[in-house]
Amino acid sequence: MMAPEGIGELRDLLFFLLLCLTLLAELLEMTAASSQGLDGEGDIVCPSVCRCDEDFIYCNDRGLSAIPPLPPSATVLYLQNNHIDNAGLPRSLEHHTTVCVIYLYDNELDDFPMHLPPSLRELHLQDNNIRVLQRAALARFPLLEKLHLDDNSVSTVSIEDQAFADNPRLRLLFLSRNHLSSIPSGLPASLEELRLDDNRISTIPTHAFRGLSSLRRLVLDGNLLANQRIADDTFSRLSNLTELSLVRNSLQTPPLNLPSAHLQRLSLQDNNLIHMPRGSLDGMRRLQRLDLSGNNLTTLPRGLFRDLESLGQLLVKGNPWHCGCNLRWLHDWLEAKGNTITVRGFICQTPERVRDMALRDLMNQMDECELAAAGGGGVGTGVGVGGNRVSGGAAGAISTTLSPPQGSLFTLRSKRPGLSLPETGLDYTLSSSGVGKNLALNVKPLSHNSIRVTWSIAQTSSSFRLSWLRLGTSSAMGSITETLVRGDRREYLLTSLQPASSYIICMVPLMSNSGSRSSMPGGDTEPNEVPVCARTETSDPGHPDDEGEDDSSDQMTSLPLAGIIGGATAIVSLALIIAIFCWYGHRAGHFTSRDHYSHGSSRKSKHCDDYIESGTKKDNTILEIRGPGLQMTPIATRQPLQPKAVREDYIIHTIFPSNGTALYTPSQNMTNSGYSTNRGYREGGIPDIDYSYT
């Protein structure tokens, strides 16, 4: 039997154990309630309309018009594809300082949202209707690094000056598919990626990218950019740029002074490129991908890729490539690169014998170019390797059939290619025509920006190399452009020239490799690369008098030919008038006697027949009643006419108007016998089965 003291100690021990078990049960109940989304006060931690996965709150595609209360531990909010407007953003959202990323795209926001956590680093606002960007609104997010504003209604004038001045950490800014007409000003220096595609940007001044030395990726696709509206040094300031995209614009040549030190991807597809100037890709030793697809390029100048040591992708499909000897250098360059480069779309369009063939497959044709180069001439319709030389030994930069634009809004300065002038001893100031051994060249300005070039040649030529130089105020200025002309042409029109400028125009015939050249005694063949040159000047648009004088001189030279043509025309017209007059008289009975009417007939014999009175022979010719659309055709003809009344039967046809609006008007004299046709009625678009007889 236990002592009372032992019983008391046991009772105290049991009481202590019961207390511990009660506390443990309460703790387990609180833990279970917390796991079910309830706290100690019974508030909702994860909204019932959303799904919570740790710190990620998924409230997207729920049809929400306002943001529900959120747990305090949330870091990423998915609120896209709802109906949330600015009034649906609660002020309490500002106190969720743990939120770093918010997706609010495809909602109904009209203004930049204000009541968002200041801890935001990434904000997605695409597909809303935001119009204005104010500095005060953006200043509430000093830690913001990525801002997506695609597919809104932001315009250039609606962006406040220095709007991004209080966002020193902003690295990515997307403004695609808005209403921008120029590059926004005051962009932060920390910016590394800028997308402005599918806007209305047409002009880029020199200062547009000032201070953006950290920019690495620039996308300007689908705008209204042209060479004349891009300043010369626009892109040269972007020294760390690694990717530049200018797709779907109106460029005819690549912009000048592209950044070359770090550029890795250059996209110029779907423009209107007609010329790649030699030197436009110089220094791009890190370029890995070049896209020239969808343009109007036919050839590329020698040495264009000389610095592209890292190029791994060359995309050139959708161009009318002319695979002559002018691309022999590129064929050799691709062969040397081997499998280290992927080429897509280099399919020949001309000449006909290599159509639809890849440039890399033209082994035999390029071997012919090598033989032609050894002989000093070109092969076929292509430009021979030796055909690229001019007097002075410098290699020419061959362009396509059109010249690049000259002059710009910001005074573009074209780099002078390696093509040197012909012999300096020529006096270009004396004549607008030039005569060589086998070629006679004549140039004439047609307007303030065009010149017509004509020539004649003593022997056939496979093609001609035409070059023109715009002279400047000193020997350091001016630009040379060169093109190939087919051998069957004798005229060429130069357009888009600079008004009131002097031009030297030279031409070289490129002879095919025939036996006539190699058969010269001793093999001493005079090269055909000696140019024939002439000089002319384009007129000033403000002084049309010069053009009037030229036109008058042309008229004077064409007077003999015009006189001959005019005399012949007058004779033919006179003969035609006489013939018509004789025919009319014959039909009217003035020059031929008829059975029923003569000059000696008495007045009495004429009143018996109205047909004879009107001068119309009564036969199967259509008798027309000039009433509203009736035609009478006799069925039986009775000859000779008698003074008494003769009964005849008639069929009356309805005459349909030719155009459906006016009555049919016959010619003055009907010459064809039988019934007239419904030609005008049928040509009016009315089916034949619709007309009826009366």
Helices and strands as residue ranges (DSSP letters): H 4-35, E 51-53, E 56-58, E 76-78, G 86-88, G 91-95, E 101-103, E 122-124, H 135-138, E 146-148, E 172-174, E 193-195, G 206-209, E 217-219, G 227-229, E 243-245, E 265-267, E 289-291, E 313-315, E 321-322, G 325-327, H 328-337, G 338-340, E 342-344, E 348-350, G 352-354, G 359-361, H 363-375, G 386-388, E 433-435, E 439-447, E 450-457, E 463-470, E 480-486, E 491-494, E 502-510, H 515-518, G 521-523, E 532-537, H 545-557, H 559-588, G 603-606, H 610-614, E 623-625, E 630-634, E 650-654, H 679-683, G 688-690
